[in-house]
Amino acid sequence: MIRKINRRFFICLCGVIGLAVGTIIGPRYFSRMLDQTNLNTVSVVNRDSFSFLEQSSDQLADQVKLLNSIGNGGNLMLLSNYSDQKNWQNSTLIAQIVDQVALASTNGYIPWLEPGNYENYLMEAGKKEVAKEAPAFYDWMDELRFAKYYSLTCESDPDSHMMQMMNLWYLRFSDEQTFDYYFLVNASTCQIYYAEIYNLLTDREADDSWTELPQNATTIAEVFYGEEYTEQFASGAFYYYQANDFQIVYGDEGRNYDCLSVLRLEEGESAYIEMQKHEKNTQLKHPIYGYSVGIRGLGDKIQKNMN
């Protein structure tokens, strides 16, 4: 009986030792065997089976082509997703976005992002000095709701075997009550490709029942896009993207937009920039109207692929 137990113990011990040695030496032996098999050999691969990856150029026309590939042949990959400001501290990125918002707002491309008390501005807006001195924004950047980091790749041209790549941030800032802001920006430059703005000013501007009153028309004109708002938006986009020229699109093509502008870029390229009015945002405690601005069709792509 004792001999049987000793024999079993010996067999088990040998098995454990063999397993340990195999775990340590086995992978090395297998790897060396593969190396010897492939050493000094050349493998031929079909050129059509792979592509080179390169960073997208900084030209707006190339970036628009890449952005238009979202949901249409491009590969959009979510790399990280931060749900609130506590878990995501990137003051440099926030500062860059604030600078871009300030530039776009100053040019007239996007509305003011002031989330404070508008009533004083609206009541006093007849005085130009008040409208000019009123701050454009101050604390909306402290109300981050999400920050999503994406990688976007797409084939440059058919049969080119070159893949263009760019990284994007899609962010939302909101106090859940009086303002709600969405931005899609270039991860490197923070240039704004799309912005969706809901605040008390956009609500007043978009509410026809309020803006059609004669006594309110001047008030809105002083603090938002202005009386010639389509011209101001189009010229604002022209300055913001540093285009060569611009033209507002009318007729059938521009009928479905509050404003559609075509920017003339380098080497005969062009890009369409749109402004759209949005229905009341029901995510806020008090639903309000808003506006979106950006590359034509990008809002629908974001809604379908990034929300």
Short mmCIF file of the C-alpha atoms (twelve columns), coordinates in Angstrom:
data_MODEL
# 
_entry.id   MODEL 
# 
loop_
_atom_site.group_PDB 
_atom_site.id 
_atom_site.type_symbol 
_atom_site.label_atom_id 
_atom_site.label_alt_id 
_atom_site.label_comp_id 
_atom_site.label_asym_id 
_atom_site.label_seq_id 
_atom_site.Cartn_x 
_atom_site.Cartn_y 
_atom_site.Cartn_z 
_atom_site.pdbx_PDB_model_num 
ATOM 1   C CA . MET A 1   0.000   0.000   0.000   1 
ATOM 2   C CA . ILE A 2   2.830   2.361   0.915   1 
ATOM 3   C CA . ARG A 3   4.661   1.494   -2.307  1 
ATOM 4   C CA . LYS A 4   1.553   2.381   -4.374  1 
ATOM 5   C CA . ILE A 5   1.269   5.766   -2.618  1 
ATOM 6   C CA . ASN A 6   4.977   6.490   -3.133  1 
ATOM 7   C CA . ARG A 7   4.691   5.521   -6.783  1 
ATOM 8   C CA . ARG A 8   1.740   7.895   -7.316  1 
ATOM 9   C CA . PHE A 9   3.571   10.679  -5.516  1 
ATOM 10  C CA . PHE A 10  6.647   10.101  -7.679  1 
ATOM 11  C CA . ILE A 11  4.592   10.151  -10.882 1 
ATOM 12  C CA . CYS A 12  2.812   13.377  -9.811  1 
ATOM 13  C CA . LEU A 13  6.105   15.003  -8.853  1 
ATOM 14  C CA . CYS A 14  7.659   14.114  -12.181 1 
ATOM 15  C CA . GLY A 15  4.580   15.516  -13.959 1 
ATOM 16  C CA . VAL A 16  4.804   18.840  -12.100 1 
ATOM 17  C CA . ILE A 17  8.538   19.126  -12.810 1 
ATOM 18  C CA . GLY A 18  7.974   18.305  -16.482 1 
ATOM 19  C CA . LEU A 19  5.193   20.880  -16.747 1 
ATOM 20  C CA . ALA A 20  7.353   23.568  -15.135 1 
ATOM 21  C CA . VAL A 21  10.287  22.847  -17.435 1 
ATOM 22  C CA . GLY A 22  8.010   22.788  -20.471 1 
ATOM 23  C CA . THR A 23  6.453   26.122  -19.511 1 
ATOM 24  C CA . ILE A 24  9.863   27.766  -19.275 1 
ATOM 25  C CA . ILE A 25  11.732  26.099  -22.116 1 
ATOM 26  C CA . GLY A 26  8.857   25.265  -24.501 1 
ATOM 27  C CA . PRO A 27  8.092   28.807  -25.800 1 
ATOM 28  C CA . ARG A 28  11.785  29.529  -26.335 1 
ATOM 29  C CA . TYR A 29  12.285  26.307  -28.275 1 
ATOM 30  C CA . PHE A 30  9.178   26.902  -30.379 1 
ATOM 31  C CA . SER A 31  10.208  30.499  -31.103 1 
ATOM 32  C CA . ARG A 32  13.722  29.426  -32.102 1 
ATOM 33  C CA . MET A 33  12.297  26.734  -34.355 1 
ATOM 34  C CA . LEU A 34  10.124  29.353  -36.157 1 
ATOM 35  C CA . ASP A 35  13.099  31.696  -36.492 1 
ATOM 36  C CA . GLN A 36  15.218  28.979  -38.061 1 
ATOM 37  C CA . THR A 37  12.384  28.114  -40.447 1 
ATOM 38  C CA . ASN A 38  11.985  31.745  -41.689 1 
ATOM 39  C CA . LEU A 39  15.625  32.845  -41.386 1 
ATOM 40  C CA . ASN A 40  17.255  33.926  -44.660 1 
ATOM 41  C CA . THR A 41  13.970  33.591  -46.546 1 
ATOM 42  C CA . VAL A 42  12.034  36.220  -48.493 1 
ATOM 43  C CA . SER A 43  8.224   36.299  -48.563 1 
ATOM 44  C CA . VAL A 44  6.301   37.954  -51.375 1 
ATOM 45  C CA . VAL A 45  3.009   39.645  -50.443 1 
ATOM 46  C CA . ASN A 46  0.414   41.028  -52.839 1 
ATOM 47  C CA . ARG A 47  0.633   44.856  -52.801 1 
ATOM 48  C CA . ASP A 48  -3.157  45.091  -52.719 1 
ATOM 49  C CA . SER A 49  -3.305  43.366  -49.351 1 
ATOM 50  C CA . PHE A 50  -2.006  46.285  -47.261 1 
ATOM 51  C CA . SER A 51  -1.891  50.083  -47.153 1 
ATOM 52  C CA . PHE A 52  0.427   52.741  -45.749 1 
ATOM 53  C CA . LEU A 53  -0.974  55.008  -43.026 1 
ATOM 54  C CA . GLU A 54  -0.238  58.734  -42.986 1 
ATOM 55  C CA . GLN A 55  -1.491  61.698  -40.994 1 
ATOM 56  C CA . SER A 56  -4.088  63.831  -42.736 1 
ATOM 57  C CA . SER A 57  -2.831  67.137  -44.107 1 
ATOM 58  C CA . ASP A 58  -3.724  70.400  -42.428 1 
ATOM 59  C CA . GLN A 59  -5.680  71.565  -45.488 1 
ATOM 60  C CA . LEU A 60  -9.398  71.984  -44.802 1 
ATOM 61  C CA . ALA A 61  -10.349 70.370  -48.131 1 
ATOM 62  C CA . ASP A 62  -8.511  67.141  -47.213 1 
ATOM 63  C CA . GLN A 63  -9.993  67.156  -43.722 1 
ATOM 64  C CA . VAL A 64  -13.515 67.599  -45.094 1 
ATOM 65  C CA . LYS A 65  -13.040 64.596  -47.396 1 
ATOM 66  C CA . LEU A 66  -11.909 62.508  -44.447 1 
ATOM 67  C CA . LEU A 67  -14.783 63.681  -42.240 1 
ATOM 68  C CA . ASN A 68  -17.265 62.880  -44.997 1 
ATOM 69  C CA . SER A 69  -16.079 59.263  -44.837 1 
ATOM 70  C CA . ILE A 70  -17.740 58.827  -41.418 1 
ATOM 71  C CA . GLY A 71  -20.453 56.236  -41.982 1 
ATOM 72  C CA . ASN A 72  -19.409 56.047  -45.645 1 
ATOM 73  C CA . GLY A 73  -16.361 53.802  -45.887 1 
ATOM 74  C CA . GLY A 74  -14.246 55.409  -43.180 1 
ATOM 75  C CA . ASN A 75  -13.145 53.569  -40.058 1 
ATOM 76  C CA . LEU A 76  -14.217 55.514  -36.962 1 
ATOM 77  C CA . MET A 77  -12.892 54.025  -33.720 1 
ATOM 78  C CA . LEU A 78  -13.680 55.232  -30.192 1 
ATOM 79  C CA . LEU A 79  -10.369 55.176  -28.289 1 
ATOM 80  C CA . SER A 80  -11.461 56.639  -24.946 1 
ATOM 81  C CA . ASN A 81  -14.586 58.020  -23.329 1 
ATOM 82  C CA . TYR A 82  -14.641 60.266  -20.261 1 
ATOM 83  C CA . SER A 83  -18.020 60.855  -18.671 1 
ATOM 84  C CA . ASP A 84  -17.305 63.814  -16.401 1 
ATOM 85  C CA . GLN A 85  -14.744 66.443  -15.470 1 
ATOM 86  C CA . LYS A 86  -13.606 64.665  -12.291 1 
ATOM 87  C CA . ASN A 87  -12.251 61.690  -14.220 1 
ATOM 88  C CA . TRP A 88  -10.716 63.777  -16.974 1 
ATOM 89  C CA . GLN A 89  -8.233  66.535  -16.345 1 
ATOM 90  C CA . ASN A 90  -6.866  68.067  -19.533 1 
ATOM 91  C CA . SER A 91  -6.581  71.782  -18.940 1 
ATOM 92  C CA . THR A 92  -4.417  72.290  -22.033 1 
ATOM 93  C CA . LEU A 93  -7.074  70.872  -24.350 1 
ATOM 94  C CA . ILE A 94  -9.824  72.880  -22.646 1 
ATOM 95  C CA . ALA A 95  -7.778  76.066  -23.017 1 
ATOM 96  C CA . GLN A 96  -7.256  75.380  -26.739 1 
ATOM 97  C CA . ILE A 97  -10.966 74.764  -27.266 1 
ATOM 98  C CA . VAL A 98  -11.827 77.970  -25.410 1 
ATOM 99  C CA . ASP A 99  -9.431  79.868  -27.699 1 
ATOM 100 C CA . GLN A 100 -11.067 78.367  -30.803 1 
ATOM 101 C CA . VAL A 101 -14.552 79.170  -29.489 1 
ATOM 102 C CA . ALA A 102 -13.459 82.740  -28.782 1 
ATOM 103 C CA . LEU A 103 -12.064 83.065  -32.316 1 
ATOM 104 C CA . ALA A 104 -15.162 81.593  -33.953 1 
ATOM 105 C CA . SER A 105 -17.501 83.683  -31.806 1 
ATOM 106 C CA . THR A 106 -15.577 86.890  -32.431 1 
ATOM 107 C CA . ASN A 107 -15.688 86.272  -36.185 1 
ATOM 108 C CA . GLY A 108 -19.453 85.745  -36.003 1 
ATOM 109 C CA . TYR A 109 -19.271 82.093  -36.999 1 
ATOM 110 C CA . ILE A 110 -20.958 80.748  -33.842 1 
ATOM 111 C CA . PRO A 111 -23.273 82.425  -31.280 1 
ATOM 112 C CA . TRP A 112 -22.140 83.657  -27.908 1 
ATOM 113 C CA . LEU A 113 -21.589 80.960  -25.313 1 
ATOM 114 C CA . GLU A 114 -22.410 83.017  -22.247 1 
ATOM 115 C CA . PRO A 115 -24.287 80.749  -19.799 1 
ATOM 116 C CA . GLY A 116 -24.974 83.470  -17.268 1 
ATOM 117 C CA . ASN A 117 -27.911 85.820  -16.818 1 
ATOM 118 C CA . TYR A 118 -28.843 87.196  -20.238 1 
ATOM 119 C CA . GLU A 119 -31.736 89.263  -19.049 1 
ATOM 120 C CA . ASN A 120 -29.547 92.264  -18.209 1 
ATOM 121 C CA . TYR A 121 -27.878 92.104  -21.630 1 
ATOM 122 C CA . LEU A 122 -31.180 91.777  -23.448 1 
ATOM 123 C CA . MET A 123 -32.782 94.641  -21.542 1 
ATOM 124 C CA . GLU A 124 -29.796 96.920  -22.071 1 
ATOM 125 C CA . ALA A 125 -28.814 95.729  -25.524 1 
ATOM 126 C CA . GLY A 126 -29.950 98.960  -27.111 1 
ATOM 127 C CA . LYS A 127 -26.835 100.499 -25.620 1 
ATOM 128 C CA . LYS A 128 -23.955 99.372  -27.816 1 
ATOM 129 C CA . GLU A 129 -21.392 99.788  -25.073 1 
ATOM 130 C CA . VAL A 130 -23.213 97.244  -22.924 1 
ATOM 131 C CA . ALA A 131 -23.378 94.715  -25.751 1 
ATOM 132 C CA . LYS A 132 -19.665 95.131  -26.421 1 
ATOM 133 C CA . GLU A 133 -18.630 94.884  -22.769 1 
ATOM 134 C CA . ALA A 134 -20.781 91.842  -21.982 1 
ATOM 135 C CA . PRO A 135 -18.499 88.806  -21.607 1 
ATOM 136 C CA . ALA A 136 -18.878 86.173  -24.314 1 
ATOM 137 C CA . PHE A 137 -18.403 83.237  -21.941 1 
ATOM 138 C CA . TYR A 138 -16.758 82.424  -18.635 1 
ATOM 139 C CA . ASP A 139 -17.657 79.163  -16.899 1 
ATOM 140 C CA . TRP A 140 -19.175 76.797  -19.465 1 
ATOM 141 C CA . MET A 141 -15.824 74.989  -19.760 1 
ATOM 142 C CA . ASP A 142 -16.195 73.795  -16.147 1 
ATOM 143 C CA . GLU A 143 -19.346 71.827  -16.996 1 
ATOM 144 C CA . LEU A 144 -17.957 68.925  -19.020 1 
ATOM 145 C CA . ARG A 145 -20.463 66.077  -19.495 1 
ATOM 146 C CA . PHE A 146 -18.421 63.859  -21.802 1 
ATOM 147 C CA . ALA A 147 -15.227 63.851  -23.849 1 
ATOM 148 C CA . LYS A 148 -14.889 61.159  -26.517 1 
ATOM 149 C CA . TYR A 149 -11.608 60.576  -28.327 1 
ATOM 150 C CA . TYR A 150 -11.823 59.063  -31.816 1 
ATOM 151 C CA . SER A 151 -9.481  57.843  -34.514 1 
ATOM 152 C CA . LEU A 152 -10.699 58.196  -38.109 1 
ATOM 153 C CA . THR A 153 -9.013  56.504  -41.058 1 
ATOM 154 C CA . CYS A 154 -9.996  56.313  -44.701 1 
ATOM 155 C CA . GLU A 155 -8.350  55.382  -47.995 1 
ATOM 156 C CA . SER A 156 -6.989  58.488  -49.703 1 
ATOM 157 C CA . ASP A 157 -7.932  57.556  -53.266 1 
ATOM 158 C CA . PRO A 158 -8.933  54.292  -54.958 1 
ATOM 159 C CA . ASP A 159 -5.898  52.076  -55.673 1 
ATOM 160 C CA . SER A 160 -3.579  54.540  -53.886 1 
ATOM 161 C CA . HIS A 161 -2.851  52.128  -51.009 1 
ATOM 162 C CA . MET A 162 -2.551  55.147  -48.718 1 
ATOM 163 C CA . MET A 163 -4.721  55.552  -45.639 1 
ATOM 164 C CA . GLN A 164 -5.368  59.033  -44.257 1 
ATOM 165 C CA . MET A 165 -5.748  59.357  -40.493 1 
ATOM 166 C CA . MET A 166 -6.920  62.035  -38.090 1 
ATOM 167 C CA . ASN A 167 -7.897  62.102  -34.421 1 
ATOM 168 C CA . LEU A 168 -10.966 63.891  -33.098 1 
ATOM 169 C CA . TRP A 169 -12.447 65.036  -29.808 1 
ATOM 170 C CA . TYR A 170 -16.227 65.104  -29.431 1 
ATOM 171 C CA . LEU A 171 -17.230 66.986  -26.285 1 
ATOM 172 C CA . ARG A 172 -20.339 68.145  -24.485 1 
ATOM 173 C CA . PHE A 173 -20.568 70.962  -21.916 1 
ATOM 174 C CA . SER A 174 -23.826 71.648  -20.094 1 
ATOM 175 C CA . ASP A 175 -25.290 72.759  -16.780 1 
ATOM 176 C CA . GLU A 176 -28.404 70.680  -17.650 1 
ATOM 177 C CA . GLN A 177 -30.552 73.794  -17.231 1 
ATOM 178 C CA . THR A 178 -29.665 76.889  -19.272 1 
ATOM 179 C CA . PHE A 179 -27.038 75.806  -21.821 1 
ATOM 180 C CA . ASP A 180 -25.901 72.763  -23.770 1 
ATOM 181 C CA . TYR A 181 -22.856 72.843  -26.085 1 
ATOM 182 C CA . TYR A 182 -21.431 70.137  -28.379 1 
ATOM 183 C CA . PHE A 183 -18.132 70.404  -30.255 1 
ATOM 184 C CA . LEU A 184 -16.340 68.149  -32.724 1 
ATOM 185 C CA . VAL A 185 -12.756 69.366  -32.988 1 
ATOM 186 C CA . ASN A 186 -9.430  68.334  -34.456 1 
ATOM 187 C CA . ALA A 187 -7.439  66.625  -31.675 1 
ATOM 188 C CA . SER A 188 -4.214  68.387  -32.724 1 
ATOM 189 C CA . THR A 189 -5.322  71.932  -33.519 1 
ATOM 190 C CA . CYS A 190 -8.757  71.984  -31.794 1 
ATOM 191 C CA . GLN A 191 -10.206 73.626  -34.898 1 
ATOM 192 C CA . ILE A 192 -13.986 73.336  -34.745 1 
ATOM 193 C CA . TYR A 193 -15.611 71.192  -37.433 1 
ATOM 194 C CA . TYR A 194 -19.072 71.174  -35.845 1 
ATOM 195 C CA . ALA A 195 -20.744 73.019  -32.976 1 
ATOM 196 C CA . GLU A 196 -24.257 72.701  -31.597 1 
ATOM 197 C CA . ILE A 197 -25.270 75.547  -29.305 1 
ATOM 198 C CA . TYR A 198 -28.275 75.844  -26.988 1 
ATOM 199 C CA . ASN A 199 -28.556 78.791  -24.609 1 
ATOM 200 C CA . LEU A 200 -30.905 81.629  -23.798 1 
ATOM 201 C CA . LEU A 201 -29.662 83.730  -26.700 1 
ATOM 202 C CA . THR A 202 -30.194 80.996  -29.305 1 
ATOM 203 C CA . ASP A 203 -33.586 80.323  -27.774 1 
ATOM 204 C CA . ARG A 204 -34.612 83.964  -28.216 1 
ATOM 205 C CA . GLU A 205 -33.184 84.088  -31.736 1 
ATOM 206 C CA . ALA A 206 -34.883 80.882  -32.882 1 
ATOM 207 C CA . ASP A 207 -38.254 81.537  -31.256 1 
ATOM 208 C CA . ASP A 208 -40.255 83.176  -34.053 1 
ATOM 209 C CA . SER A 209 -42.993 84.233  -31.673 1 
ATOM 210 C CA . TRP A 210 -40.478 86.367  -29.795 1 
ATOM 211 C CA . THR A 211 -38.229 87.672  -32.578 1 
ATOM 212 C CA . GLU A 212 -41.124 88.788  -34.781 1 
ATOM 213 C CA . LEU A 213 -42.146 91.411  -32.248 1 
ATOM 214 C CA . PRO A 214 -40.822 94.792  -33.461 1 
ATOM 215 C CA . GLN A 215 -39.555 95.837  -30.028 1 
ATOM 216 C CA . ASN A 216 -37.397 92.685  -29.786 1 
ATOM 217 C CA . ALA A 217 -35.855 92.656  -33.267 1 
ATOM 218 C CA . THR A 218 -33.243 95.294  -32.422 1 
ATOM 219 C CA . THR A 219 -32.425 93.591  -29.149 1 
ATOM 220 C CA . ILE A 220 -31.542 90.299  -30.809 1 
ATOM 221 C CA . ALA A 221 -29.661 92.040  -33.604 1 
ATOM 222 C CA . GLU A 222 -27.331 93.638  -31.054 1 
ATOM 223 C CA . VAL A 223 -26.260 90.485  -29.256 1 
ATOM 224 C CA . PHE A 224 -26.458 87.614  -31.748 1 
ATOM 225 C CA . TYR A 225 -25.721 87.276  -35.461 1 
ATOM 226 C CA . GLY A 226 -27.133 90.663  -36.346 1 
ATOM 227 C CA . GLU A 227 -29.787 91.856  -38.780 1 
ATOM 228 C CA . GLU A 228 -27.926 90.410  -41.755 1 
ATOM 229 C CA . TYR A 229 -27.274 87.184  -39.885 1 
ATOM 230 C CA . THR A 230 -26.711 85.023  -42.969 1 
ATOM 231 C CA . GLU A 231 -24.016 87.367  -44.258 1 
ATOM 232 C CA . GLN A 232 -22.424 87.528  -40.807 1 
ATOM 233 C CA . PHE A 233 -22.412 83.744  -40.411 1 
ATOM 234 C CA . ALA A 234 -20.968 83.181  -43.893 1 
ATOM 235 C CA . SER A 235 -18.256 85.798  -43.480 1 
ATOM 236 C CA . GLY A 236 -17.523 84.450  -39.982 1 
ATOM 237 C CA . ALA A 237 -16.895 80.970  -41.414 1 
ATOM 238 C CA . PHE A 238 -14.755 82.549  -44.148 1 
ATOM 239 C CA . TYR A 239 -12.496 84.259  -41.598 1 
ATOM 240 C CA . TYR A 240 -12.431 81.355  -39.161 1 
ATOM 241 C CA . TYR A 241 -11.296 78.759  -41.730 1 
ATOM 242 C CA . GLN A 242 -9.078  81.313  -43.540 1 
ATOM 243 C CA . ALA A 243 -10.639 80.635  -46.937 1 
ATOM 244 C CA . ASN A 244 -9.876  82.543  -50.124 1 
ATOM 245 C CA . ASP A 245 -13.468 83.554  -50.792 1 
ATOM 246 C CA . PHE A 246 -17.042 82.619  -49.932 1 
ATOM 247 C CA . GLN A 247 -20.495 82.697  -51.449 1 
ATOM 248 C CA . ILE A 248 -23.907 82.209  -49.844 1 
ATOM 249 C CA . VAL A 249 -25.893 79.465  -51.564 1 
ATOM 250 C CA . TYR A 250 -29.502 80.267  -52.435 1 
ATOM 251 C CA . GLY A 251 -32.135 78.499  -54.492 1 
ATOM 252 C CA . ASP A 252 -33.016 74.836  -54.209 1 
ATOM 253 C CA . GLU A 253 -29.630 73.820  -52.809 1 
ATOM 254 C CA . GLY A 254 -29.737 76.288  -49.933 1 
ATOM 255 C CA . ARG A 255 -33.457 76.010  -49.213 1 
ATOM 256 C CA . ASN A 256 -33.111 73.378  -46.462 1 
ATOM 257 C CA . TYR A 257 -30.685 75.438  -44.389 1 
ATOM 258 C CA . ASP A 258 -30.906 78.596  -42.357 1 
ATOM 259 C CA . CYS A 259 -27.733 79.461  -44.204 1 
ATOM 260 C CA . LEU A 260 -25.439 77.520  -46.534 1 
ATOM 261 C CA . SER A 261 -22.126 78.974  -47.615 1 
ATOM 262 C CA . VAL A 262 -19.457 77.592  -49.929 1 
ATOM 263 C CA . LEU A 263 -15.851 78.423  -49.037 1 
ATOM 264 C CA . ARG A 264 -13.307 78.694  -51.846 1 
ATOM 265 C CA . LEU A 265 -10.057 77.049  -50.782 1 
ATOM 266 C CA . GLU A 266 -6.625  76.391  -52.245 1 
ATOM 267 C CA . GLU A 267 -6.131  74.713  -55.649 1 
ATOM 268 C CA . GLY A 268 -9.752  75.085  -56.687 1 
ATOM 269 C CA . GLU A 269 -11.076 73.075  -53.732 1 
ATOM 270 C CA . SER A 270 -14.222 74.087  -51.849 1 
ATOM 271 C CA . ALA A 271 -16.117 73.232  -48.669 1 
ATOM 272 C CA . TYR A 272 -19.757 73.783  -47.736 1 
ATOM 273 C CA . ILE A 273 -20.540 75.203  -44.300 1 
ATOM 274 C CA . GLU A 274 -24.077 75.092  -42.917 1 
ATOM 275 C CA . MET A 275 -26.130 76.702  -40.173 1 
ATOM 276 C CA . GLN A 276 -29.288 74.964  -38.956 1 
ATOM 277 C CA . LYS A 277 -31.914 75.851  -36.386 1 
ATOM 278 C CA . HIS A 278 -32.762 73.038  -33.949 1 
ATOM 279 C CA . GLU A 279 -35.970 72.306  -32.128 1 
ATOM 280 C CA . LYS A 280 -36.123 72.584  -28.349 1 
ATOM 281 C CA . ASN A 281 -33.520 70.562  -26.479 1 
ATOM 282 C CA . THR A 282 -35.510 68.341  -24.113 1 
ATOM 283 C CA . GLN A 283 -32.399 67.198  -22.219 1 
ATOM 284 C CA . LEU A 284 -32.397 70.518  -20.390 1 
ATOM 285 C CA . LYS A 285 -34.580 71.280  -17.405 1 
ATOM 286 C CA . HIS A 286 -36.164 74.105  -19.393 1 
ATOM 287 C CA . PRO A 287 -36.111 73.066  -23.107 1 
ATOM 288 C CA . ILE A 288 -34.719 75.751  -25.407 1 
ATOM 289 C CA . TYR A 289 -34.042 76.202  -29.121 1 
ATOM 290 C CA . GLY A 290 -30.537 76.021  -30.540 1 
ATOM 291 C CA . TYR A 291 -28.367 76.322  -33.636 1 
ATOM 292 C CA . SER A 292 -25.690 74.138  -35.178 1 
ATOM 293 C CA . VAL A 293 -22.871 75.276  -37.445 1 
ATOM 294 C CA . GLY A 294 -20.196 73.316  -39.249 1 
ATOM 295 C CA . ILE A 295 -19.308 71.257  -42.289 1 
ATOM 296 C CA . ARG A 296 -22.404 70.326  -44.272 1 
ATOM 297 C CA . GLY A 297 -23.923 66.984  -43.279 1 
ATOM 298 C CA . LEU A 298 -21.566 66.432  -40.363 1 
ATOM 299 C CA . GLY A 299 -24.312 66.829  -37.756 1 
ATOM 300 C CA . ASP A 300 -26.227 63.848  -39.162 1 
ATOM 301 C CA . LYS A 301 -23.047 61.748  -39.225 1 
ATOM 302 C CA . ILE A 302 -22.356 62.571  -35.584 1 
ATOM 303 C CA . GLN A 303 -25.918 61.722  -34.593 1 
ATOM 304 C CA . LYS A 304 -25.736 58.312  -36.301 1 
ATOM 305 C CA . ASN A 305 -22.168 57.289  -35.484 1 
ATOM 306 C CA . MET A 306 -20.925 59.117  -32.380 1 
ATOM 307 C CA . ASN A 307 -23.853 59.503  -29.965 1 
# 
